[in-house]
Amino acid sequence: MDVNGTVAEGFEPVRDAFVRNFEALGDRGAAVAVYRDGHKVVDLWGGTKDVDGTAPWERGTAQVVRSATKGVAAAVLLLLHQRGQLDLDAPVGHYWPEFKARGKERVLVRHVLDHRAGLPVLDRPLTPQEALDPLRGPEALAGQAPAWEPGTDHGYHALTYGWLVDELVRRVTGQGTGQWLASQVTGPLGLDVWLGLPESEAARVGRVGRVEGAEPTGGLRARPKRSVTAAYEDPASLTRRAFAAISPFPDQNDPAYRATALPATNAIATADGLARFYATLIGDTAGTGRLFTPETVELARAEESAGPDRVLVVGTRFGLGYMLHGSASPLLTPGSFGHPGRGGALGFADPETGIAFGYVTNGFRKTVTADPRAQGLVRAVRGVLDL
């Protein structure tokens, strides 16, 4: 396998794991980047730009990262809180009065971030065309009754998370999440992360699709527990309905989909952009300063929700907007925070070791929270650090 890029001395096992992803685990095109204390120590890419093509993956090739988007979008709300513009303990209805309907008066901003809002499903899913309209998702949620008493339990808000975040950002700032992110974070820092892809960057983005490979060994496996399988097969389950809040799911290669900002699912990033985003959350990177204060880092990774997840039907752990290290989504250490993307992508930071990690791929597998390709790379980093 022809792999391009560099690794710092001592990080060679990460390159070995990256090659193994192509040889044994079905990768067609992918990249991984790792920063340590703000310095890049891994920068690798290989394969093809398109999952079904032959043009090579190049430095700067970007891909849709699916739910790894959530960690990027969460930073917007936490930065607004850090700047004193948003109270995490205020009711969502304080900023968005129409949201109070149908028993949602007690939904707090923090409940949006920790998946305790009780709103993972819509009684009437949006069509793909409706989902491209930034007003339709929030309107549907404003009229939606909670599936459980808000604040009392947690369940992964697979798609609705994005509309909840986006409308809060819009009500506070007058801009959508993607616009605010570009003007305040990714643009000034030069990060290759977009939520709403500009036409000028479209040629850099590869086509994505499904791939097969060896059976996963962690997280939600290809052969999960019977209860998990049943939940995904039952059209009436919260699991099935949460992932079908847009039905049918849009074509992720559609330029119109990529140009729209859906803060739960469709950020586009390079591996370096995703890793450097997390590196900048926890420390100075090339003189840019840090985005999160130490206090905000603790908000991101302090456990807010833990235990059986009403949607994913496994035990999950969440801080404010971020998945935390656990059996469903292993990260580097118990202090790590970040977010996987269904089928492959992963971004996270680990403040204690100073590690920030980004993996993107054009080949989506059946995994939900713990893709074996990303996990192999994380294990290699863990081994390098002797953790």
Secondary structure, DSSP 4 states (H G I P E B T S, - for coil): --EEEEE-TT-HHHHHHHHHHHHHS--SEEEEEEEETTEEEEEEEEEBSSTT--SBP-TT-BEE-GGGHHHHHHHHHHHHHHTTS--TTSBHHHH-GGGGTTT-TT-BHHHHHTT-SS-S--SSPBPHHHHTSTTHHHHHHHTPPPSS-TTS-----TTHHHHHHHHHHHHHHSS-HHHHHIIIIIHHHT--EESS--GGGGGGBPP-EE---SPP-SSS-SS--HHHHHHHH-TTSHHHHHHTSBSSPP-TT-HHHHHS--TTT--EE-HHHHHHHHHHHHS--TT---SS-HHHHHHHHS--EEEE-TTTSSEEEE-SSSEESSSSS--SSTT-EEEE-TTS-EEEEETTTTEEEEEEESEE-S-SS--HHHHHHHHHHHHHTT-
